[in-house]
Amino acid sequence: FPFRLFPLREHGMNWRAKPLTCQEIQAFKKSKEVMQRFIHAYQLMLRFYGIILVNEETGELKRAENWAERFQNLNRFSHNNLRITRILKCLGEMGYEHYQVHLVKFFLTETLVKETLPNVKRSALDYFLFTIRSKRKRRELVHYAWQHFKPRGSFVWGPHDKLLKYK
């Protein structure tokens, strides 16, 4: 059957690719070799997007040297947003929730603060944010997005009264 680089427990765009089972996920997590390959694939995709995994332990990211050229590609081709959503979901499935948080925060920073990825902004807010499994971390990121969103009154990803009181 067709192999997926970032497999999920749901169907993607390729309907011939079989969704993962919970047993397969557990087997993957137990294999050091599979998990090393998974991280290598993640690093490969990050480099394609102009991002570097600075710390394998924490999941911390930074722009690659060729970020400007790679970000042009991200801004031009929206199909990348589907792939990024898939990668984020897969990170969650494989037990790398902390990687999810860093990747989403990276895209929120680039779209809302640095404004380098205007065509990724909607996907970052509508999809990337909501792949975060931890409710607490997701709330923190929604608050971060709200703090940097312009105009703040148009922010629709969380209730403004709660965001104002958020600590």
N, C-alpha and C positions, 0 to 999 in steps of 0.2 A: 504494500500500500504506500501511497505517497508520503514521504517523510516531511515533517514540519520542523523548522528551526526553533520556533517558539510555540510548542503545542499547547492546546487548551482543552478544557472539558466541554467545549461547545464547538459547533460548526463555524468555520470561517468562510472566506470567499471561495475557497477550493472545496467543493462538496465531496470530492473523492477522498479527501484527507479525513481519516477516522479521528473523532474526538478522543482525548485521553480518558482513561478510567482512573478512579481513585487509587486502585492497586498499582497501576503503572506509575503514577506520581510518587507513591511511597517507595517503589522500587528504584526510581530515578534518584530520589533523595538519599537513599542508602548507598548509592554507588558514587564513590569519590571521583572516579573517572568521568562519569556522566555529568556530575556537577561542575567539574573543571571545564569540560567541553561547553557546558551551558554558559559559564562565565566568560569563556573565550568568545563564544558567539555573541554574547551581549557586548563585549568590548569591541568586536568587529563592527557591529551595527552602530554603536556609539561613534566610532571613528568615521564611519560613513556619514553620520549626521554632523560631524565637526565637534564631537564631545570626547573627553578623555575621562576614564575612571581613574581618579587620583588615588583612591584607597579602597582596596578589595574588601577590607574588613567592614568599613562603615558605609561604603557605597557613594562616597563624596565624589562630585564631578566638577570639571571645569571645561572651558572652551579649549579646543585643539588649536594649533597654530593656523590651520587652514579653515577656521570657523567661518570667516566671511563668505568664502566660496561655497562651503557646504550649506550654510544658512540660506544662500540664494536658491539652492536646490530645494530645500525644505519649504521655502516661501512659494516656489513656482509649482511644485507638484504635491497636490493635496493627498494623493494616495499614501504618502509617507505617514500621514496622521493616523490612518487605519493600522499601519504596521506598528507605530509607536503605541497605540492603544493595546494592540495584541501583545507586544513586548511587556507592557506594564501589567497586563492581566497574568501573563505567564510568570513574571517575577513573583507575583502574589501566590500563584499556585505552587511554585517551587520553594517557597519559604524565604523569599528575599523581599519582604515587605519594606525593610529599611532602604533597599535600593529604589523601590517604587517612590518613596517619599522624596529622595534626592532628585530623581528624574523629573517628577512633577514640579518640584520647587524650581529646578533648573529652567523648565519651560515657562513657568509663571514669571520668573525673573526676566527671562529673555523677551517675553511677550509684553508684560505689563510695566516692568521697571526700565529695562534697557531699550525696549521697543524695536528689537532687531528681527523679530519673527511675527509681523502683523498677521500673516495668513495662517498662523498656527494658533492664534489666540482663542478662537472659538472652540477648537478641538481641545485645547488645554483646559478650558473652563467647562465645556459640556461633557467631555469624555475622560480626559486624563485624570482630572481631580477625583472622579467618582470610581476609579479603579482601586483607590487606596482602601485597604481592608480595615485598618484601624480607624474606628470612629473618631477617636481623639486626634489622631494625626490628620485625618481628613478635615476635621473642624479647624485645626491649626492652619492648614493650607487654604481653606475657604476664607478664613480671617485674613491671612496674608494677601490673598488675591483681592479681597475687599479693600484692604488698606491701600493697594496700589492701582485699583481700577479707576479709570476716568471716563465719564463723570460718575462719581460714587453713587449718585441717586439712581443710576440705571443698572446697578448691580442686582442680578436676579438669582444668584446662586445660594442665597441664604437670607434669612429674615434680618432686616437692618436693626431692629430693636435688640435682637440677641447679639448681633455682631458688635454693636456699640458697647455692650456690657461684657463682651468676651475678654477673659484674662488669660 
